[in-house]
Amino acid sequence: MKKICFVIILLLGGIQAKAWWDHGHMVTAMIAYLNLDKKAKAKVDSLTAVLARDYPQVNHFIVTGPWPDDLKADGVHTYDTWHYADYPINNDGLVVHDVPEVNAIWAVNQCNGILKAPQAKPMEKARFLSFLVHIVSDLHQPLHATARFTNDIPGGDAGGNLFPLKGTWRNLHAMWDDGCGALSKYNDLRPFGKPKVPLTEAQIESVRDLAKDLMKQYPEKSFDNIKTLDPDFWALESNKLAAKYVYGVKGKDDQGRNQYLRPNDEPTPFYLEQGQEVVRKQLTLSGYRLAAILNDLFGENKK
């Protein structure tokens, strides 16, 4: 059974290489950008300009966020496993696979290493900066740190991709990529859509406004573990959120007992409201943590 489960996960691994849609990654990047010191901001701007030589739609640092997903859309699958680190939720006590070594946690550490390396070329650093921006955001999407194993799906649900829903979203993963509806009005922000075009100044400003609203709602002091920059901790943190909220309560029955979201359900307003709160907090937290990493790498007091 263990071998079968592992093979299924390998076959499905590519399904869930995308977390948040473009707007989510750009919000993380904008919150980080607004919290960079002057020296770090100048450095990321210079590396953004390097990436833009080959990808002209990258006309602002925030557009580096969704760029790694565009690679996958163009058929580059070398980095697929960099986008997630699926810790299991396994209430049925099944035998499950180990978390693959080359995952999002590994990738964050690799990116940090390249960005610190004095011998690394500017284009190499620009690409790894983009991956760092993207993966930090990925690890704060609960379904990129989680796969649920049940008797019905013993090979795991591929981060909710195999958890179908009725209504607006086709499956659980897509719903959380869209922020449980919290980000839906920003779905037109697609610099890597068809055609691939740079963001307009108005679109960049809309992301900046959203980032400022989130920072006002969730200031740095509101987070207990904001200074924890260990990506393994982030993954475990997200996994706990998935157990509590993603696969959580959708409401109560007539006798006051908790009712949980099940495959082929339509999410309830109660479920979506809770999910949107988690999404807003996680996006804000990911932006603050990304800023801390970039200030450490490139800032006035870099380590």
Residue pairs with C-beta under 8 A, 6 or more apart in sequence:
1 94
1 95
1 154
2 95
2 96
2 97
4 154
4 155
5 94
5 95
5 96
5 97
5 149
5 154
5 155
5 156
6 97
7 155
8 154
8 155
8 156
9 86
9 97
9 147
9 155
9 156
9 158
12 155
12 156
12 158
12 161
12 162
13 80
13 81
13 100
13 158
14 77
14 80
15 158
15 159
15 161
15 162
16 83
16 84
16 143
16 144
16 158
16 159
16 160
16 161
16 173
17 69
17 72
17 80
17 81
17 83
17 84
18 69
18 72
18 83
18 177
19 83
19 84
19 137
19 138
19 141
19 143
19 144
19 177
20 28
20 137
20 138
20 141
20 177
20 179
20 183
20 283
21 66
21 177
21 178
21 183
21 187
21 190
22 65
22 66
22 69
22 189
22 190
22 191
22 192
22 193
23 183
23 186
23 187
23 189
23 207
24 137
24 141
24 177
24 179
24 183
24 279
24 283
25 65
25 66
25 69
25 133
25 134
25 137
26 62
26 63
26 65
26 66
26 189
26 207
27 183
27 207
27 210
27 211
27 214
27 283
27 287
28 65
28 133
28 136
28 137
28 140
28 283
28 286
28 287
28 290
29 61
29 62
29 63
29 64
29 65
29 133
29 137
29 287
29 290
30 62
30 207
30 208
30 210
30 211
30 287
31 211
31 214
31 215
31 283
31 284
31 286
31 287
31 288
31 290
31 291
32 133
32 287
32 288
32 290
32 291
32 294
33 41
33 44
33 61
33 62
33 291
34 208
34 211
34 212
34 215
34 287
34 291
35 287
35 288
35 291
35 295
36 44
36 291
36 294
36 295
36 299
37 295
37 299
37 300
37 301
38 300
39 298
39 299
39 300
39 302
40 294
40 295
40 297
40 298
40 299
40 300
40 302
43 297
43 298
44 61
44 129
44 294
44 298
45 61
46 122
47 122
47 125
47 126
47 129
48 58
48 60
48 61
48 63
48 64
48 126
48 129
50 122
50 123
50 125
50 126
51 58
51 64
51 67
51 123
51 126
51 127
51 129
51 130
52 58
52 59
53 123
54 123
55 67
55 70
56 198
57 63
57 191
57 192
57 196
57 197
57 198
57 199
58 64
58 67
58 191
58 198
59 191
59 198
59 199
60 199
60 204
61 133
62 199
62 204
62 207
63 191
63 198
63 199
64 129
64 130
64 133
64 134
65 130
65 133
65 134
65 137
66 134
66 191
66 192
67 130
67 134
67 192
68 79
68 82
68 83
68 130
68 131
68 134
68 135
69 134
69 192
70 192
70 196
71 79
72 79
72 80
73 192
79 107
79 131
81 100
81 102
81 103
82 102
82 103
82 104
82 106
82 107
82 131
82 135
83 104
83 107
83 134
83 135
83 138
83 144
84 103
84 104
84 138
84 144
84 145
84 159
85 99
85 103
85 104
85 105
85 139
85 144
85 145
85 231
85 232
85 235
86 99
86 103
86 144
86 145
86 146
86 147
86 156
86 159
87 99
87 145
87 146
87 147
87 235
87 236
87 239
88 96
88 146
88 147
88 148
88 149
88 156
89 146
89 147
89 148
89 149
89 239
89 242
89 243
89 247
90 96
90 148
90 149
91 150
92 149
92 150
92 151
94 149
94 150
94 151
94 154
96 149
96 156
97 156
104 135
104 138
104 139
104 144
104 145
104 231
104 235
105 139
105 231
105 232
105 235
107 131
107 135
108 132
108 135
108 136
108 139
108 231
109 231
110 128
111 128
111 129
111 131
111 132
111 135
112 132
112 293
112 297
114 120
114 124
114 125
114 128
115 125
115 128
115 129
115 132
115 297
115 298
116 297
120 128
132 290
132 293
133 290
135 231
136 231
136 234
136 286
136 289
136 290
136 293
137 283
137 286
137 290
138 144
139 145
139 231
139 234
139 235
139 238
139 286
140 234
140 238
140 282
140 283
140 285
140 286
140 289
141 176
141 177
141 238
141 282
142 176
142 238
142 239
142 241
142 242
142 245
142 246
142 278
142 282
143 159
143 160
143 172
143 173
143 176
143 242
143 246
144 159
144 238
145 234
145 235
145 236
145 237
145 238
145 239
145 242
146 159
146 160
146 238
146 239
146 242
146 243
146 246
147 156
147 157
147 158
147 159
148 156
148 157
148 160
148 163
148 242
148 247
149 155
149 156
149 157
150 157
152 263
153 162
156 162
157 163
157 172
158 173
159 173
160 171
160 172
160 173
160 175
160 176
160 246
161 171
161 172
161 173
162 171
163 171
163 172
163 173
163 263
164 170
164 171
164 263
164 264
165 171
165 172
165 175
165 263
165 264
165 265
165 266
165 267
166 264
166 265
166 266
167 266
167 267
168 175
168 181
169 175
169 178
169 267
172 246
172 261
175 181
175 267
175 275
176 246
176 275
176 279
178 184
178 187
179 275
179 276
179 279
179 280
179 283
180 267
180 271
180 272
180 275
180 276
180 278
180 279
181 272
181 275
181 276
182 275
182 276
182 279
182 280
183 279
186 206
186 207
186 210
188 203
189 199
189 203
189 206
189 207
191 197
191 198
191 199
199 207
211 287
214 280
214 283
214 284
214 287
215 284
215 287
217 280
217 284
218 280
218 281
218 284
218 285
220 226
220 288
223 281
223 285
223 288
225 233
225 237
226 285
226 288
226 289
226 292
227 292
228 234
228 289
229 289
229 292
229 293
229 296
234 289
238 282
241 278
241 282
245 274
245 275
245 278
246 275
247 260
247 261
248 260
248 261
248 271
248 274
249 258
249 259
249 260
249 261
249 270
249 271
249 274
250 259
250 260
250 261
250 265
250 267
250 268
250 270
250 271
251 259
251 268
251 270
251 271
252 258
252 259
253 259
261 267
261 271
267 275
295 301
295 302
296 302
296 303
